Amino acid sequence: MQAKFAVLYCAIAAVWLSPAAAQQTGRKHPADPSAAVPAPAYASAFTGYQPLGSEKPAPWRELNDEVGRAGGHIGILRSGAAAPAAGNTGSHAGHQVEPAK
């Protein structure tokens, strides 16, 4: 009985898969030297590049002070966050760094 089902399954698979196997794709194998290849397209990495303007950079000390008033880099990322109170050093208040000898 099992042999009959096996033969039946094979016959159904052969009938079902034979049209798929007989289809021609119309394309040549990529390794074939006579296969048509599209022309390479060049795109520069500098397409759309805009050079830096002649703007004078802001004084770095003022920018550092502004970042400090905002509470550090994370304080700047928080929109509308108030600057920490003066003297508040956060959770690292008890840490001390010993100078290198």
Buried (B, 14 or more C-beta within 10 A) or exposed (E): EEEEEEEEEEEEEEEEEEEEEEEEEEEEEEEEEEEEEEEEEEEEEEEEEEEEEEEEEEEEEEEEEEEEBBBEEEBEEEEEEEEBEEEEEEEEEEEEEEEEE
